[in-house]
């Protein structure tokens, strides 16, 4: 497999390339990114307070930070409406929606394997 050899050579030359999906993992799998993207995908355009109500465990500060990062990463669009009072809405865009197959595969994996993970944890914790 020539592709594997090229990847291995790159990984040896530059440790940052040792895991080529590292940047994707950093973007998509931070603690609150997945629930935010899922909510926007399922419920469409949302105001900040609507997101806050749907994702109850997130603090306003963290929600603000994550939405800014998702906007910066090009996964979410922020729309400001200069009304009185001002209105801001967030919506997942096509790039964000392109992650749906990845999340679907992960959901399938979770359904098939999380019980095995729990069993492994139980077995590990039961060791003397």
ZASE-587332 format. One record per residue: residue number from 1; residue in one letter; x, y, z of N, C-alpha, C in turn. Coordinates in Angstrom, 2 decimals. Layout:
// residues N
<marpa nr="NUM" rest="A" n_px="X" n_py="Y" n_pz="Z" ca_px="X" ca_py="Y" ca_pz="Z" c_px="X" c_py="Y" c_pz="Z"/>
...
// end
This chain:
// residues 128
<marpa nr="1" rest="X" n_px="0.83" n_py="-1.18" n_pz="0.00" ca_px="0.00" ca_py="0.00" ca_pz="0.00" c_px="0.87" c_py="1.24" c_pz="0.00"/>
<marpa nr="2" rest="X" n_px="0.98" n_py="1.85" n_pz="-1.12" ca_px="1.83" ca_py="3.03" ca_pz="-1.27" c_px="1.36" c_py="4.18" c_pz="-0.40"/>
<marpa nr="3" rest="X" n_px="0.04" n_py="4.35" n_pz="-0.28" ca_px="-0.50" ca_py="5.43" ca_pz="0.54" c_px="-0.08" c_py="5.30" c_pz="1.99"/>
<marpa nr="4" rest="X" n_px="-0.10" n_py="4.07" n_pz="2.52" ca_px="0.31" ca_py="3.83" ca_pz="3.90" c_px="1.78" c_py="4.17" c_pz="4.09"/>
<marpa nr="5" rest="X" n_px="2.62" n_py="3.81" n_pz="3.13" ca_px="4.05" ca_py="4.10" ca_pz="3.23" c_px="4.30" c_py="5.60" c_pz="3.24"/>
<marpa nr="6" rest="X" n_px="3.57" n_py="6.33" n_pz="2.38" ca_px="3.71" ca_py="7.79" ca_pz="2.33" c_px="3.29" c_py="8.40" c_pz="3.65"/>
<marpa nr="7" rest="X" n_px="2.17" n_py="7.91" n_pz="4.19" ca_px="1.68" ca_py="8.44" ca_pz="5.45" c_px="2.67" c_py="8.15" c_pz="6.57"/>
<marpa nr="8" rest="X" n_px="3.20" n_py="6.94" n_pz="6.61" ca_px="4.16" ca_py="6.58" ca_pz="7.65" c_px="5.43" c_py="7.43" c_pz="7.54"/>
<marpa nr="9" rest="X" n_px="5.91" n_py="7.66" n_pz="6.32" ca_px="7.11" ca_py="8.49" ca_pz="6.13" c_px="6.83" c_py="9.91" c_pz="6.61"/>
<marpa nr="10" rest="X" n_px="5.65" n_py="10.45" n_pz="6.30" ca_px="5.30" ca_py="11.79" ca_pz="6.74" c_px="5.20" c_py="11.85" c_pz="8.26"/>
<marpa nr="11" rest="X" n_px="4.60" n_py="10.81" n_pz="8.84" ca_px="4.44" ca_py="10.77" ca_pz="10.29" c_px="5.79" c_py="10.74" c_pz="10.99"/>
<marpa nr="12" rest="X" n_px="6.74" n_py="10.01" n_pz="10.42" ca_px="8.07" ca_py="9.95" ca_pz="11.02" c_px="8.80" c_py="11.28" c_pz="10.89"/>
<marpa nr="13" rest="X" n_px="8.58" n_py="11.97" n_pz="9.78" ca_px="9.24" ca_py="13.25" ca_pz="9.56" c_px="8.62" c_py="14.36" c_pz="10.41"/>
<marpa nr="14" rest="X" n_px="7.32" n_py="14.30" n_pz="10.64" ca_px="6.62" ca_py="15.36" ca_pz="11.37" c_px="5.61" c_py="14.72" c_pz="12.32"/>
<marpa nr="15" rest="X" n_px="5.88" n_py="14.74" n_pz="13.62" ca_px="4.96" ca_py="14.11" ca_pz="14.58" c_px="3.54" c_py="14.66" c_pz="14.51"/>
<marpa nr="16" rest="X" n_px="3.37" n_py="15.90" n_pz="14.05" ca_px="2.03" ca_py="16.46" ca_pz="13.93" c_px="1.18" c_py="15.68" c_pz="12.93"/>
<marpa nr="17" rest="X" n_px="1.84" n_py="15.01" n_pz="11.98" ca_px="1.12" ca_py="14.23" ca_pz="10.97" c_px="0.89" c_py="12.79" c_pz="11.41"/>
<marpa nr="18" rest="X" n_px="1.33" n_py="12.45" n_pz="12.61" ca_px="1.18" ca_py="11.07" ca_pz="13.09" c_px="-0.28" c_py="10.65" c_pz="13.09"/>
<marpa nr="19" rest="X" n_px="-1.16" n_py="11.59" n_pz="13.31" ca_px="-2.59" ca_py="11.31" ca_pz="13.26" c_px="-3.23" c_py="12.38" c_pz="12.38"/>
<marpa nr="20" rest="X" n_px="-3.44" n_py="12.08" n_pz="11.10" ca_px="-3.92" ca_py="13.10" ca_pz="10.18" c_px="-5.33" c_py="13.59" c_pz="10.48"/>
<marpa nr="21" rest="X" n_px="-6.08" n_py="12.88" n_pz="11.31" ca_px="-7.42" ca_py="13.36" ca_pz="11.64" c_px="-7.43" c_py="14.19" c_pz="12.92"/>
<marpa nr="22" rest="X" n_px="-6.27" n_py="14.39" n_pz="13.51" ca_px="-6.19" ca_py="15.17" ca_pz="14.75" c_px="-6.90" c_py="16.51" c_pz="14.68"/>
<marpa nr="23" rest="X" n_px="-6.68" n_py="17.32" n_pz="13.65" ca_px="-7.38" ca_py="18.60" ca_pz="13.58" c_px="-8.90" c_py="18.45" c_pz="13.51"/>
<marpa nr="24" rest="X" n_px="-9.37" n_py="17.41" n_pz="12.85" ca_px="-10.83" ca_py="17.18" ca_pz="12.76" c_px="-11.37" c_py="16.83" c_pz="14.14"/>
<marpa nr="25" rest="X" n_px="-10.66" n_py="15.98" n_pz="14.85" ca_px="-11.07" ca_py="15.60" ca_pz="16.20" c_px="-11.12" c_py="16.84" c_pz="17.09"/>
<marpa nr="26" rest="X" n_px="-10.11" n_py="17.70" n_pz="16.98" ca_px="-10.09" ca_py="18.93" ca_pz="17.79" c_px="-11.29" c_py="19.82" c_pz="17.50"/>
<marpa nr="27" rest="X" n_px="-11.67" n_py="19.92" n_pz="16.23" ca_px="-12.78" ca_py="20.79" ca_pz="15.83" c_px="-14.11" c_py="20.19" c_pz="16.25"/>
<marpa nr="28" rest="X" n_px="-14.34" n_py="18.95" n_pz="15.92" ca_px="-15.67" ca_py="18.36" ca_pz="16.00" c_px="-15.98" c_py="17.75" c_pz="17.37"/>
<marpa nr="29" rest="X" n_px="-14.99" n_py="17.24" n_pz="18.06" ca_px="-15.28" ca_py="16.48" ca_pz="19.26" c_px="-14.91" c_py="17.16" c_pz="20.56"/>
<marpa nr="30" rest="X" n_px="-14.89" n_py="18.48" n_pz="20.55" ca_px="-14.75" ca_py="19.14" ca_pz="21.84" c_px="-16.06" c_py="18.92" c_pz="22.60"/>
<marpa nr="31" rest="X" n_px="-16.05" n_py="19.09" n_pz="23.87" ca_px="-17.15" ca_py="18.69" ca_pz="24.75" c_px="-18.54" c_py="19.13" c_pz="24.27"/>
<marpa nr="32" rest="X" n_px="-18.69" n_py="20.35" n_pz="23.81" ca_px="-20.02" ca_py="20.87" ca_pz="23.50" c_px="-20.32" c_py="21.00" c_pz="22.02"/>
<marpa nr="33" rest="X" n_px="-19.35" n_py="20.78" n_pz="21.16" ca_px="-19.57" ca_py="20.95" ca_pz="19.73" c_px="-20.64" c_py="20.01" c_pz="19.20"/>
<marpa nr="34" rest="X" n_px="-20.56" n_py="18.74" n_pz="19.55" ca_px="-21.50" ca_py="17.76" ca_pz="19.03" c_px="-22.94" c_py="18.09" c_pz="19.43"/>
<marpa nr="35" rest="X" n_px="-23.25" n_py="18.37" n_pz="20.71" ca_px="-24.63" ca_py="18.71" ca_pz="21.04" c_px="-25.13" c_py="19.99" c_pz="20.34"/>
<marpa nr="36" rest="X" n_px="-24.25" n_py="20.96" n_pz="20.17" ca_px="-24.66" ca_py="22.20" ca_pz="19.49" c_px="-24.99" c_py="21.91" c_pz="18.03"/>
<marpa nr="37" rest="X" n_px="-24.08" n_py="21.21" n_pz="17.34" ca_px="-24.33" ca_py="20.90" ca_pz="15.92" c_px="-25.56" c_py="20.02" c_pz="15.77"/>
<marpa nr="38" rest="X" n_px="-25.73" n_py="19.04" n_pz="16.65" ca_px="-26.90" ca_py="18.16" ca_pz="16.58" c_px="-28.19" c_py="18.97" c_pz="16.75"/>
<marpa nr="39" rest="X" n_px="-28.19" n_py="19.87" n_pz="17.74" ca_px="-29.38" ca_py="20.70" ca_pz="18.00" c_px="-29.71" c_py="21.57" c_pz="16.81"/>
<marpa nr="40" rest="X" n_px="-28.69" n_py="22.23" n_pz="16.24" ca_px="-28.93" ca_py="23.08" ca_pz="15.08" c_px="-29.38" c_py="22.26" c_pz="13.87"/>
<marpa nr="41" rest="X" n_px="-28.84" n_py="21.07" n_pz="13.72" ca_px="-29.23" ca_py="20.21" ca_pz="12.61" c_px="-30.68" c_py="19.73" c_pz="12.77"/>
<marpa nr="42" rest="X" n_px="-31.06" n_py="19.36" n_pz="13.98" ca_px="-32.40" ca_py="18.82" ca_pz="14.24" c_px="-33.48" c_py="19.90" c_pz="14.28"/>
<marpa nr="43" rest="X" n_px="-33.16" n_py="21.07" n_pz="14.83" ca_px="-34.18" ca_py="22.09" ca_pz="15.09" c_px="-34.05" c_py="23.32" c_pz="14.20"/>
<marpa nr="44" rest="X" n_px="-33.05" n_py="23.34" n_pz="13.33" ca_px="-32.90" ca_py="24.48" ca_pz="12.43" c_px="-32.36" c_py="25.70" c_pz="13.14"/>
<marpa nr="45" rest="X" n_px="-32.58" n_py="26.84" n_pz="12.53" ca_px="-32.08" ca_py="28.12" ca_pz="13.03" c_px="-32.58" c_py="28.34" c_pz="14.46"/>
<marpa nr="46" rest="X" n_px="-31.66" n_py="28.75" n_pz="15.35" ca_px="-31.98" ca_py="28.93" ca_pz="16.76" c_px="-31.39" c_py="30.23" c_pz="17.28"/>
<marpa nr="47" rest="X" n_px="-32.12" n_py="30.86" n_pz="18.19" ca_px="-31.56" ca_py="31.97" ca_pz="18.93" c_px="-30.74" c_py="31.42" c_pz="20.08"/>
<marpa nr="48" rest="X" n_px="-29.88" n_py="32.25" n_pz="20.63" ca_px="-29.00" ca_py="31.82" ca_pz="21.72" c_px="-29.81" c_py="31.20" c_pz="22.86"/>
<marpa nr="49" rest="X" n_px="-30.85" n_py="31.87" n_pz="23.28" ca_px="-31.65" ca_py="31.41" ca_pz="24.41" c_px="-32.33" c_py="30.07" c_pz="24.10"/>
<marpa nr="50" rest="X" n_px="-32.69" n_py="29.83" n_pz="22.85" ca_px="-33.28" ca_py="28.55" ca_pz="22.47" c_px="-32.25" c_py="27.43" c_pz="22.59"/>
<marpa nr="51" rest="X" n_px="-31.04" n_py="27.70" n_pz="22.14" ca_px="-29.97" ca_py="26.71" ca_pz="22.29" c_px="-29.70" c_py="26.43" c_pz="23.77"/>
<marpa nr="52" rest="X" n_px="-29.68" n_py="27.49" n_pz="24.53" ca_px="-29.44" ca_py="27.36" ca_pz="25.97" c_px="-30.52" c_py="26.49" c_pz="26.63"/>
<marpa nr="53" rest="X" n_px="-31.76" n_py="26.64" n_pz="26.21" ca_px="-32.86" ca_py="25.84" ca_pz="26.78" c_px="-32.78" c_py="24.38" c_pz="26.34"/>
<marpa nr="54" rest="X" n_px="-32.33" n_py="24.14" n_pz="25.12" ca_px="-32.26" ca_py="22.77" ca_pz="24.61" c_px="-31.04" c_py="22.01" c_pz="25.14"/>
<marpa nr="55" rest="X" n_px="-29.94" n_py="22.72" n_pz="25.37" ca_px="-28.71" ca_py="22.10" ca_pz="25.89" c_px="-28.55" c_py="22.59" c_pz="27.33"/>
<marpa nr="56" rest="X" n_px="-29.28" n_py="21.99" n_pz="28.22" ca_px="-29.44" ca_py="22.55" ca_pz="29.56" c_px="-28.18" c_py="22.56" c_pz="30.42"/>
<marpa nr="57" rest="X" n_px="-27.25" n_py="21.67" n_pz="30.19" ca_px="-26.08" ca_py="21.57" ca_pz="31.06" c_px="-24.97" c_py="22.56" c_pz="30.69"/>
<marpa nr="58" rest="X" n_px="-25.08" n_py="23.24" n_pz="29.58" ca_px="-24.02" ca_py="24.15" ca_pz="29.13" c_px="-24.22" c_py="25.52" c_pz="29.77"/>
<marpa nr="59" rest="X" n_px="-23.12" n_py="26.16" n_pz="30.15" ca_px="-23.21" ca_py="27.51" ca_pz="30.70" c_px="-23.28" c_py="28.52" c_pz="29.56"/>
<marpa nr="60" rest="X" n_px="-23.85" n_py="29.70" n_pz="29.81" ca_px="-23.90" ca_py="30.72" ca_pz="28.75" c_px="-22.50" c_py="31.09" c_pz="28.23"/>
<marpa nr="61" rest="X" n_px="-21.52" n_py="31.15" n_pz="29.13" ca_px="-20.16" ca_py="31.50" ca_pz="28.72" c_px="-19.60" c_py="30.46" c_pz="27.74"/>
<marpa nr="62" rest="X" n_px="-19.76" n_py="29.19" n_pz="28.08" ca_px="-19.23" ca_py="28.13" ca_pz="27.23" c_px="-20.01" c_py="28.06" c_pz="25.91"/>
<marpa nr="63" rest="X" n_px="-21.33" n_py="28.25" n_pz="25.96" ca_px="-22.11" ca_py="28.25" ca_pz="24.73" c_px="-21.65" c_py="29.37" c_pz="23.80"/>
<marpa nr="64" rest="X" n_px="-21.40" n_py="30.53" n_pz="24.35" ca_px="-20.89" ca_py="31.66" ca_pz="23.55" c_px="-19.54" c_py="31.31" c_pz="22.93"/>
<marpa nr="65" rest="X" n_px="-18.64" n_py="30.76" n_pz="23.73" ca_px="-17.31" ca_py="30.38" ca_pz="23.23" c_px="-17.41" c_py="29.35" c_pz="22.11"/>
<marpa nr="66" rest="X" n_px="-18.22" n_py="28.32" n_pz="22.30" ca_px="-18.34" ca_py="27.25" ca_pz="21.31" c_px="-18.99" c_py="27.77" c_pz="20.03"/>
<marpa nr="67" rest="X" n_px="-20.01" n_py="28.60" n_pz="20.14" ca_px="-20.66" ca_py="29.15" ca_pz="18.95" c_px="-19.67" c_py="30.02" c_pz="18.17"/>
<marpa nr="68" rest="X" n_px="-18.88" n_py="30.81" n_pz="18.86" ca_px="-17.87" ca_py="31.63" ca_pz="18.18" c_px="-16.86" c_py="30.74" c_pz="17.45"/>
<marpa nr="69" rest="X" n_px="-16.42" n_py="29.67" n_pz="18.12" ca_px="-15.46" ca_py="28.77" ca_pz="17.50" c_px="-16.08" c_py="28.06" c_pz="16.30"/>
<marpa nr="70" rest="X" n_px="-17.32" n_py="27.62" n_pz="16.42" ca_px="-17.99" ca_py="26.95" ca_pz="15.29" c_px="-18.18" c_py="27.90" c_pz="14.12"/>
<marpa nr="71" rest="X" n_px="-18.46" n_py="29.15" n_pz="14.42" ca_px="-18.57" ca_py="30.17" ca_pz="13.36" c_px="-17.20" c_py="30.37" c_pz="12.71"/>
<marpa nr="72" rest="X" n_px="-16.17" n_py="30.47" n_pz="13.52" ca_px="-14.81" ca_py="30.65" ca_pz="13.01" c_px="-14.39" c_py="29.46" c_pz="12.14"/>
<marpa nr="73" rest="X" n_px="-14.77" n_py="28.25" n_pz="12.56" ca_px="-14.43" ca_py="27.03" ca_pz="11.82" c_px="-15.28" c_py="26.84" c_pz="10.57"/>
<marpa nr="74" rest="X" n_px="-16.27" n_py="27.69" n_pz="10.38" ca_px="-17.10" ca_py="27.62" ca_pz="9.18" c_px="-18.19" c_py="26.57" c_pz="9.23"/>
<marpa nr="75" rest="X" n_px="-18.58" n_py="26.13" n_pz="10.43" ca_px="-19.61" ca_py="25.10" ca_pz="10.56" c_px="-20.97" c_py="25.68" c_pz="10.90"/>
<marpa nr="76" rest="X" n_px="-20.99" n_py="26.91" n_pz="11.42" ca_px="-22.22" ca_py="27.57" ca_pz="11.85" c_px="-22.22" c_py="28.99" c_pz="11.30"/>
<marpa nr="77" rest="X" n_px="-23.40" n_py="29.47" n_pz="10.95" ca_px="-23.57" ca_py="30.84" ca_pz="10.49" c_px="-24.31" c_py="31.63" c_pz="11.57"/>
<marpa nr="78" rest="X" n_px="-23.79" n_py="32.79" n_pz="11.89" ca_px="-24.41" ca_py="33.70" ca_pz="12.86" c_px="-25.03" c_py="34.84" c_pz="12.08"/>
<marpa nr="79" rest="X" n_px="-26.30" n_py="35.09" n_pz="12.33" ca_px="-26.99" ca_py="36.18" ca_pz="11.65" c_px="-27.48" c_py="37.18" c_pz="12.68"/>
<marpa nr="80" rest="X" n_px="-27.03" n_py="38.42" n_pz="12.51" ca_px="-27.44" ca_py="39.51" ca_pz="13.41" c_px="-28.55" c_py="40.30" c_pz="12.73"/>
<marpa nr="81" rest="X" n_px="-29.66" n_py="40.49" n_pz="13.45" ca_px="-30.78" ca_py="41.28" ca_pz="12.94" c_px="-30.84" c_py="42.57" c_pz="13.75"/>
<marpa nr="82" rest="X" n_px="-30.56" n_py="43.72" n_pz="13.11" ca_px="-30.54" ca_py="45.00" ca_pz="13.85" c_px="-31.96" c_py="45.50" c_pz="14.14"/>
<marpa nr="83" rest="X" n_px="-32.60" n_py="44.86" n_pz="15.10" ca_px="-33.95" ca_py="45.22" ca_pz="15.51" c_px="-33.88" c_py="45.74" c_pz="16.93"/>
<marpa nr="84" rest="X" n_px="-35.02" n_py="46.14" n_pz="17.44" ca_px="-35.10" ca_py="46.51" ca_pz="18.84" c_px="-36.08" c_py="45.54" c_pz="19.50"/>
<marpa nr="85" rest="X" n_px="-35.64" n_py="44.68" n_pz="20.40" ca_px="-34.24" ca_py="44.45" ca_pz="20.76" c_px="-33.51" c_py="43.67" c_pz="19.66"/>
<marpa nr="86" rest="X" n_px="-32.18" n_py="43.75" n_pz="19.64" ca_px="-31.42" ca_py="43.04" ca_pz="18.62" c_px="-31.67" c_py="41.53" c_pz="18.72"/>
<marpa nr="87" rest="X" n_px="-31.61" n_py="40.88" n_pz="17.58" ca_px="-31.84" ca_py="39.43" ca_pz="17.52" c_px="-30.66" c_py="38.79" c_pz="16.79"/>
<marpa nr="88" rest="X" n_px="-30.14" n_py="37.70" n_pz="17.38" ca_px="-29.05" ca_py="36.94" ca_pz="16.77" c_px="-29.51" c_py="35.50" c_pz="16.65"/>
<marpa nr="89" rest="X" n_px="-29.28" n_py="34.93" n_pz="15.48" ca_px="-29.66" ca_py="33.53" ca_pz="15.23" c_px="-28.45" c_py="32.76" c_pz="14.74"/>
<marpa nr="90" rest="X" n_px="-28.45" n_py="31.48" n_pz="15.06" ca_px="-27.37" ca_py="30.58" ca_pz="14.65" c_px="-27.98" c_py="29.45" c_pz="13.86"/>
<marpa nr="91" rest="X" n_px="-27.24" n_py="29.02" n_pz="12.83" ca_px="-27.74" ca_py="27.93" ca_pz="12.01" c_px="-26.56" c_py="27.13" c_pz="11.46"/>
<marpa nr="92" rest="X" n_px="-26.75" n_py="25.83" n_pz="11.38" ca_px="-25.71" ca_py="24.97" ca_pz="10.82" c_px="-25.69" c_py="25.20" c_pz="9.31"/>
<marpa nr="93" rest="X" n_px="-24.51" n_py="25.24" n_pz="8.72" ca_px="-24.42" ca_py="25.44" ca_pz="7.27" c_px="-24.08" c_py="24.11" c_pz="6.58"/>
<marpa nr="94" rest="X" n_px="-23.84" n_py="24.17" n_pz="5.30" ca_px="-23.57" ca_py="22.95" ca_pz="4.53" c_px="-22.32" c_py="22.22" c_pz="5.02"/>
<marpa nr="95" rest="X" n_px="-21.28" n_py="22.97" n_pz="5.35" ca_px="-20.07" ca_py="22.33" ca_pz="5.86" c_px="-20.37" c_py="21.59" c_pz="7.17"/>
<marpa nr="96" rest="X" n_px="-21.14" n_py="22.22" n_pz="8.04" ca_px="-21.53" ca_py="21.56" ca_pz="9.28" c_px="-22.39" c_py="20.34" c_pz="9.02"/>
<marpa nr="97" rest="X" n_px="-23.33" n_py="20.45" n_pz="8.08" ca_px="-24.19" ca_py="19.31" ca_pz="7.73" c_px="-23.40" c_py="18.18" c_pz="7.09"/>
<marpa nr="98" rest="X" n_px="-22.27" n_py="18.50" n_pz="6.48" ca_px="-21.47" ca_py="17.44" ca_pz="5.84" c_px="-20.90" c_py="16.47" c_pz="6.87"/>
<marpa nr="99" rest="X" n_px="-20.96" n_py="16.83" n_pz="8.15" ca_px="-20.49" ca_py="15.93" ca_pz="9.22" c_px="-21.53" c_py="14.87" c_pz="9.58"/>
<marpa nr="100" rest="X" n_px="-22.75" n_py="14.98" n_pz="9.07" ca_px="-23.82" ca_py="14.04" ca_pz="9.43" c_px="-23.44" c_py="12.58" c_pz="9.21"/>
<marpa nr="101" rest="X" n_px="-22.83" n_py="12.21" n_pz="8.07" ca_px="-22.45" ca_py="10.79" ca_pz="7.91" c_px="-21.45" c_py="10.33" c_pz="8.97"/>
<marpa nr="102" rest="X" n_px="-20.52" n_py="11.19" n_pz="9.34" ca_px="-19.56" ca_py="10.85" ca_pz="10.39" c_px="-20.28" c_py="10.58" c_pz="11.70"/>
<marpa nr="103" rest="X" n_px="-21.20" n_py="11.46" n_pz="12.06" ca_px="-21.95" ca_py="11.27" ca_pz="13.30" c_px="-22.82" c_py="10.02" c_pz="13.22"/>
<marpa nr="104" rest="X" n_px="-23.38" n_py="9.74" n_pz="12.05" ca_px="-24.22" ca_py="8.53" ca_pz="11.89" c_px="-23.38" c_py="7.27" c_pz="12.11"/>
<marpa nr="105" rest="X" n_px="-22.17" n_py="7.25" n_pz="11.55" ca_px="-21.30" ca_py="6.09" ca_pz="11.75" c_px="-20.90" c_py="5.95" c_pz="13.23"/>
<marpa nr="106" rest="X" n_px="-20.63" n_py="7.06" n_pz="13.87" ca_px="-20.28" ca_py="7.01" ca_pz="15.28" c_px="-21.46" c_py="6.53" c_pz="16.13"/>
<marpa nr="107" rest="X" n_px="-22.67" n_py="6.95" n_pz="15.76" ca_px="-23.86" ca_py="6.48" ca_pz="16.48" c_px="-24.02" c_py="4.97" c_pz="16.32"/>
<marpa nr="108" rest="X" n_px="-23.79" n_py="4.48" n_pz="15.11" ca_px="-23.85" ca_py="3.03" ca_pz="14.87" c_px="-22.80" c_py="2.31" c_pz="15.72"/>
<marpa nr="109" rest="X" n_px="-21.59" n_py="2.85" n_pz="15.73" ca_px="-20.52" ca_py="2.23" ca_pz="16.52" c_px="-20.92" c_py="2.21" c_pz="17.99"/>
<marpa nr="110" rest="X" n_px="-21.46" n_py="3.33" n_pz="18.48" ca_px="-21.85" ca_py="3.42" ca_pz="19.88" c_px="-22.92" c_py="2.38" c_pz="20.20"/>
<marpa nr="111" rest="X" n_px="-23.91" n_py="2.25" n_pz="19.34" ca_px="-24.97" ca_py="1.27" ca_pz="19.56" c_px="-24.41" c_py="-0.15" c_pz="19.62"/>
<marpa nr="112" rest="X" n_px="-23.45" n_py="-0.44" n_pz="18.77" ca_px="-22.88" ca_py="-1.79" ca_pz="18.70" c_px="-21.83" c_py="-2.06" c_pz="19.76"/>
<marpa nr="113" rest="X" n_px="-21.17" n_py="-1.04" n_pz="20.28" ca_px="-19.98" ca_py="-1.28" ca_pz="21.08" c_px="-19.93" c_py="-0.70" c_pz="22.48"/>
<marpa nr="114" rest="X" n_px="-20.79" n_py="0.23" n_pz="22.82" ca_px="-20.68" ca_py="0.84" ca_pz="24.15" c_px="-20.89" c_py="-0.16" c_pz="25.27"/>
<marpa nr="115" rest="X" n_px="-21.73" n_py="-1.17" n_pz="25.05" ca_px="-21.89" ca_py="-2.20" ca_pz="26.07" c_px="-20.58" c_py="-2.98" c_pz="26.27"/>
<marpa nr="116" rest="X" n_px="-19.82" n_py="-3.18" n_pz="25.19" ca_px="-18.52" ca_py="-3.85" ca_pz="25.29" c_px="-17.52" c_py="-2.98" c_pz="26.05"/>
<marpa nr="117" rest="X" n_px="-17.59" n_py="-1.68" n_pz="25.83" ca_px="-16.72" ca_py="-0.76" ca_pz="26.56" c_px="-17.05" c_py="-0.81" c_pz="28.04"/>
<marpa nr="118" rest="X" n_px="-18.33" n_py="-0.77" n_pz="28.36" ca_px="-18.74" ca_py="-0.84" ca_pz="29.77" c_px="-18.28" c_py="-2.14" c_pz="30.41"/>
<marpa nr="119" rest="X" n_px="-18.41" n_py="-3.25" n_pz="29.70" ca_px="-17.96" ca_py="-4.54" ca_pz="30.21" c_px="-16.44" c_py="-4.53" c_pz="30.44"/>
<marpa nr="120" rest="X" n_px="-15.70" n_py="-3.99" n_pz="29.48" ca_px="-14.25" ca_py="-3.90" ca_pz="29.63" c_px="-13.88" c_py="-3.04" c_pz="30.85"/>
<marpa nr="121" rest="X" n_px="-14.58" n_py="-1.95" n_pz="31.04" ca_px="-14.32" ca_py="-1.09" ca_pz="32.20" c_px="-14.61" c_py="-1.85" c_pz="33.50"/>
<marpa nr="122" rest="X" n_px="-15.73" n_py="-2.54" n_pz="33.50" ca_px="-16.09" ca_py="-3.31" ca_pz="34.68" c_px="-15.03" c_py="-4.36" c_pz="34.99"/>
<marpa nr="123" rest="X" n_px="-14.61" n_py="-5.08" n_pz="33.97" ca_px="-13.56" ca_py="-6.11" ca_pz="34.15" c_px="-12.26" c_py="-5.48" c_pz="34.65"/>
<marpa nr="124" rest="X" n_px="-11.90" n_py="-4.35" n_pz="34.08" ca_px="-10.66" ca_py="-3.68" ca_pz="34.48" c_px="-10.75" c_py="-3.24" c_pz="35.95"/>
<marpa nr="125" rest="X" n_px="-11.89" n_py="-2.62" n_pz="36.29" ca_px="-12.04" ca_py="-2.11" ca_pz="37.66" c_px="-12.13" c_py="-3.23" c_pz="38.69"/>
<marpa nr="126" rest="X" n_px="-12.52" n_py="-4.42" n_pz="38.26" ca_px="-12.65" ca_py="-5.56" ca_pz="39.19" c_px="-11.31" c_py="-6.22" c_pz="39.47"/>
<marpa nr="127" rest="X" n_px="-10.28" n_py="-5.89" n_pz="38.70" ca_px="-8.95" ca_py="-6.47" ca_pz="38.93" c_px="-8.40" c_py="-6.06" c_pz="40.28"/>
<marpa nr="128" rest="X" n_px="-7.62" n_py="-6.98" n_pz="40.89" ca_px="-7.01" ca_py="-6.63" ca_pz="42.19" c_px="-5.91" c_py="-5.58" c_pz="42.01"/>
// end
